[in-house]
């Protein structure tokens, strides 16, 4: 299963990033995926997989279910610096044109260049 998504179901920032992680895990599971490598520029999400006390209480039950889903998958989670996460930046900018959750079943054309730069190990230097 390959895909990317945009959407949030929580008002607070910490809840929003955790909700996004849960939703994508749920979708991968629903689509029959067994391998998930999650790279996040949110250290909160990465740390939440190790310590569920960091998850807002309103999301605890769903988070527990999400953790159980990851136990049925080949699952890895790691931190990626925002500067290296250009695809996430592009998706965030593109999200302004969507009013609700959206899932792409294949790589969106507007991500192709940056996705391939990342895939082949090219750097993403930024200068001001």
Contact map, one row per residue, 1 for C-alpha under 8 A:
11100000000000000000000000010011100000000000000000000000000000000000000000000000000000000000000000000000100000000000000000000000
11110000000000000000000000000000000000000000000000000000000000000000000000000000000000000000000000000000111000000000000000000000
11111000000000000000000000000000000000000000000000000000000000000000000000000000000000000000000000000011111000000000000000000000
01111100000000000000000000000000000000000000000000000000000000000000000000000000000000000000000000000011111000000000000000000000
00111110000000000000000100000000000000000000000000000000000000000000000000000000000000000000000000001111000000000000000000000000
00011111000000000000000000000000000000000000000000000000000000000000000000000000000000000011001000011110000000000000000000000000
00001111100000000001000000000000000000000000000000000000000000000000000000000000000000000000000000011100000000000000000000000000
00000111110000011011000000000000000000000000000000000000000000000000000000000000000000000000000000001000000000000000000000000000
00000011111000010011000000000000000000000000000000000000000000000000000000000000000000000000000000000000000000000000000000000000
00000001111110110010000000000000000000000000000000000000000000000000000000000000000000000000000000000000000000000000000000000000
00000000111110110000000000000000000000000000000000000000000000000000000000000000000000000000000000000000000000000000000000000000
00000000011111110000000000000000000000000000000000000000000000000000000000000000000000000000000000000000000000000000000000000000
00000000011111111000000000000000000000000000000000000000000000000000000000000000000000000000000000000000000000000000000000000000
00000000000111111100000000000000000000000001000000000001000000000000000000000000000000000000000000000000000000000000000000000000
00000000011111111110000000000000000000000000000000000011001000000000000000000000000000000000000000000000000000000000000000000000
00000001111111111111000000000000000000000000000000000000000000000000000000000000000000000000000000000000000000000000000000000000
00000001000011111111100000000000000000000100100000000000000000000000000000000000000000000000000000000000000000000000000000000000
00000000000001111111110000000000000000000000100000000010000000000000000000000000000000000000000000000000000000000000000000000000
00000001110000111111111000000000000000000000000000000000001000000000000000000000000000000000000000000000000000000000000000000000
00000011100000011111111100000000000000000000000000000000000000000000000000000000000000000000000000000000000000000000000000000000
00000000000000001111111110000000000000000000100000000000000000000000000000000000000000000000000000000000000000000000000000000000
00000000000000000111111111000000000000000000000000000000000001100100000000000000000000000000000000000000000000000000000000000000
00000000000000000011111111100000000000000000000000000000000000000000000000000000000000000000000000000000000000000000000000000000
00001000000000000001111111110000000000000000000000000000000000000000000000000000000000000000000000000000000000000000000000000000
00000000000000000000111111111000000100000000000000000000000000000100110000000000000000000000000000000000000000000000000000000000
00000000000000000000011111111100000000000000000000000000000000000100100000000000000000000000000000000000000000000000000000000000
00000000000000000000001111111110000000000000000000000000000000000000000000000000000000000000000000000000000000000000000000000000
10000000000000000000000111111111110100000000000000000000000000000000000000000000000000000000000000000000000000000000000000000000
00000000000000000000000011111111110000000000000000000000000000000000100000000000000000000000000000000000000000000000000000000000
00000000000000000000000001111111100000000000000000000000000000000000000000000000000000000000000000000000000000000000000000000000
10000000000000000000000000111111100000000000000000000000000000000000000000000000000000000000000000000000000000000000000000000000
10000000000000000000000000011111110000000000000000000000000000000000000000000000000000000000000000000000000000000000000000000000
10000000000000000000000000011111111100000000000000000000000000000000000010000000000000000000000000000000000000000000000000000000
00000000000000000000000000011001111100000000000000000000000000000000000111000000000000000000000000000000000000000000000000000000
00000000000000000000000000000000111110000000000000000000000000000000000011100000000000000000000000000000000000000000000000000000
00000000000000000000000010010000111111000000000000000000000000000000000011110000000000000000000000000000000000000000000000000000
00000000000000000000000000000000001111100000000000000000000000000000000000111000000000000000000000000000000000000000000000000000
00000000000000000000000000000000000111110000000000000000000000000000000000111100000000000000000000000000000000000000000000000000
00000000000000000000000000000000000011111000000000000000000000000000000000001111000000000000000000000000000000000000000000000000
00000000000000000000000000000000000001111110110000000000000000000000000000001111100000000000000000000000000000000000000000000000
00000000000000000000000000000000000000111110000000000000000000000000000000000011110010000000000000000000000000000000000000000000
00000000000000001000000000000000000000011111110000000000000000000000000000000010000000000000000000000000000000000000000000000000
00000000000000000000000000000000000000011111111000000000000000000000000000000010000000000000000000000000000000000000000000000000
00000000000001000000000000000000000000000111111100000100000000000000000000000000000000000000000000000000000000000000000000000000
00000000000000001100100000000000000000010111111110000000000000000000000000000000000000000000000000000000000000000000000000000000
00000000000000000000000000000000000000010111111111000000000000000000000000001110000000000000000000000000000000000000000000000000
00000000000000000000000000000000000000000011111111100100000000000000000000000000000000000000000000000000000000000000000000000000
00000000000000000000000000000000000000000001111111111110000000000000000000000000000000000000000000000000000000000000000000000000
00000000000000000000000000000000000000000000111111110000000000000010000000001000000000000000000000000000000000000000000000000000
00000000000000000000000000000000000000000000011111110000000000000000000000000000000000000000000000000000000000000000000000000000
00000000000000000000000000000000000000000000001111111100000000000000000000000000000000000000000000000000000000000000000000000000
00000000000000000000000000000000000000000000000111111110000100100000000000000000000000000000000000000000000000000000000000000000
00000000000000000000000000000000000000000000000100111111000000000000000000000000000000000000000000000000000000000000000000000000
00000000000000000000000000000000000000000001001100111111000000000000000000000000000000000000000000000000000000000000000000000000
00000000000000100100000000000000000000000000000100011111101100100000000000000000000000000000000000000000000000000000000000000000
00000000000001100000000000000000000000000000000000001111111100000000000000000000000000000000000000000000000000000000000000000000
00000000000000000000000000000000000000000000000000000011111100000000000000000000000000000000000000000000000000000000000000000000
00000000000000000000000000000000000000000000000000000001111110000000000000000000000000000000000000000000000000000000000000000000
00000000000000100010000000000000000000000000000000000011111111100000000000000000000000000000000000000000000000000000000000000000
00000000000000000000000000000000000000000000000000010011111111110000000000000000000000000000000000000000000000000000000000000000
00000000000000000000000000000000000000000000000000000000011111111000000000000000000000000000000000000000000000000000000000000000
00000000000000000000010000000000000000000000000000000000001111111100000000000000000000000000000000000000000000000000000000000000
00000000000000000000010000000000000000000000000000010010001111111110000000000000000000000000000000000000000000000000000000000000
00000000000000000000000000000000000000000000000000000000000111111111000000000000000000000000000000000000000000000000000000000000
00000000000000000000000000000000000000000000000000000000000011111111100000000000000000000000000000000000000000000000000000000000
00000000000000000000010011000000000000000000000000000000000001111111110000000000000000000000000000000000000000000000000000000000
00000000000000000000000000000000000000000000000010000000000000111111111000000000000000000000000000000000000000000000000000000000
00000000000000000000000000000000000000000000000000000000000000011111111100000000000000000000000000000000000000000000000000000000
00000000000000000000000011001000000000000000000000000000000000001111111110000000000000000000000000000000000000000000000000000000
00000000000000000000000010000000000000000000000000000000000000000111111111100000000000000000000000000000000000000000000000000000
00000000000000000000000000000000000000000000000000000000000000000011111111100000000000000000000000000000000000000000000000000000
00000000000000000000000000000000010000000000000000000000000000000001111111000000000000000000000000000000000000000000000000000000
00000000000000000000000000000000111100000000000000000000000000000000111111100000000000000000000000000000000000000000000000000000
00000000000000000000000000000000011100000000000000000000000000000000011111110000000000000000000000000000000000000000000000000000
00000000000000000000000000000000001111000000000000000000000000000000011011111000000000000000000000000000000000000000000000000000
00000000000000000000000000000000000111000000000000000000000000000000000001111100000000000000000000000000000000000000000000000000
00000000000000000000000000000000000011110000010010000000000000000000000000111110000000000000000000000000000000000000000000000000
00000000000000000000000000000000000001110000010000000000000000000000000000011111000000000000000000000000000000000000000000000000
00000000000000000000000000000000000000111110010000000000000000000000000000001111100000000000000000000000000000000000000000000000
00000000000000000000000000000000000000111000000000000000000000000000000000000111110110000000000000000000000000000000000000000000
00000000000000000000000000000000000000011000000000000000000000000000000000000011111110000000000000000000000000000000000000000000
00000000000000000000000000000000000000001000000000000000000000000000000000000001111111000000000000000000000000000000000000000000
00000000000000000000000000000000000000000000000000000000000000000000000000000000111111000000000000000000000000000000000000011100
00000000000000000000000000000000000000000000000000000000000000000000000000000001111111000000000000000000000000000000000000110000
00000000000000000000000000000000000000001000000000000000000000000000000000000001111111111000000000000000000000000000000000000000
00000000000000000000000000000000000000000000000000000000000000000000000000000000011111111100000000000000000000000100000000010000
00000000000000000000000000000000000000000000000000000000000000000000000000000000000011111110000000000000000000100110000000000000
00000000000000000000000000000000000000000000000000000000000000000000000000000000000011111111000000000000000000000000000000000000
00000000000000000000000000000000000000000000000000000000000000000000000000000000000011111111100000000000000000000000000000000000
00000000000000000000000000000000000000000000000000000000000000000000000000000000000001111111110000000000000000100000000000000000
00000100000000000000000000000000000000000000000000000000000000000000000000000000000000111111111000000000000000100000000000000000
00000100000000000000000000000000000000000000000000000000000000000000000000000000000000011111111100000000000000000000000000000000
00000000000000000000000000000000000000000000000000000000000000000000000000000000000000001111111100000000000000000000000000000000
00000000000000000000000000000000000000000000000000000000000000000000000000000000000000000111111111000000000000000000000000000000
00000100000000000000000000000000000000000000000000000000000000000000000000000000000000000011111111100000000000000000000000000000
00000000000000000000000000000000000000000000000000000000000000000000000000000000000000000001111111100000000000000000000000000000
00000000000000000000000000000000000000000000000000000000000000000000000000000000000000000000011111100000000000000000000000000000
00000000000000000000000000000000000000000000000000000000000000000000000000000000000000000000011111111100000000000000000000000000
00000000000000000000000000000000000000000000000000000000000000000000000000000000000000000000001111111000000000000000000000000000
00000110000000000000000000000000000000000000000000000000000000000000000000000000000000000000000001111100000000000000000000000000
00001111000000000000000000000000000000000000000000000000000000000000000000000000000000000000000001111110000000000000000000000000
00001110000000000000000000000000000000000000000000000000000000000000000000000000000000000000000001011111000000000000000000000000
00111100000000000000000000000000000000000000000000000000000000000000000000000000000000000000000000001111100000000000000000000000
00111000000000000000000000000000000000000000000000000000000000000000000000000000000000000000000000000111111100000000000000000000
11110000000000000000000000000000000000000000000000000000000000000000000000000000000000000000000000000011111000000000000000000000
01110000000000000000000000000000000000000000000000000000000000000000000000000000000000000000000000000001111100000000000000000000
01110000000000000000000000000000000000000000000000000000000000000000000000000000000000000000000000000001111110110000000000000000
00000000000000000000000000000000000000000000000000000000000000000000000000000000000000000000000000000001011111110000000000000000
00000000000000000000000000000000000000000000000000000000000000000000000000000000000000000000000000000000001111110000000000000000
00000000000000000000000000000000000000000000000000000000000000000000000000000000000000000000000000000000000111111000000000000000
00000000000000000000000000000000000000000000000000000000000000000000000000000000000000100110000000000000001111111110000000000000
00000000000000000000000000000000000000000000000000000000000000000000000000000000000000000000000000000000001111111111000000000000
00000000000000000000000000000000000000000000000000000000000000000000000000000000000000000000000000000000000001111111100000000000
00000000000000000000000000000000000000000000000000000000000000000000000000000000000001100000000000000000000000111111110000000000
00000000000000000000000000000000000000000000000000000000000000000000000000000000000000100000000000000000000000111111111000000000
00000000000000000000000000000000000000000000000000000000000000000000000000000000000000000000000000000000000000011111111100000000
00000000000000000000000000000000000000000000000000000000000000000000000000000000000000000000000000000000000000001111111111100000
00000000000000000000000000000000000000000000000000000000000000000000000000000000000000000000000000000000000000000111111111100000
00000000000000000000000000000000000000000000000000000000000000000000000000000000000000000000000000000000000000000011111111000000
00000000000000000000000000000000000000000000000000000000000000000000000000000000000000000000000000000000000000000001111111000000
00000000000000000000000000000000000000000000000000000000000000000000000000000000000000000000000000000000000000000000111111100000
00000000000000000000000000000000000000000000000000000000000000000000000000000000000000000000000000000000000000000000111111110000
00000000000000000000000000000000000000000000000000000000000000000000000000000000000100000000000000000000000000000000110011111000
00000000000000000000000000000000000000000000000000000000000000000000000000000000001101000000000000000000000000000000000001111100
00000000000000000000000000000000000000000000000000000000000000000000000000000000001000000000000000000000000000000000000000111110
00000000000000000000000000000000000000000000000000000000000000000000000000000000001000000000000000000000000000000000000000011111
00000000000000000000000000000000000000000000000000000000000000000000000000000000000000000000000000000000000000000000000000001111
00000000000000000000000000000000000000000000000000000000000000000000000000000000000000000000000000000000000000000000000000000111
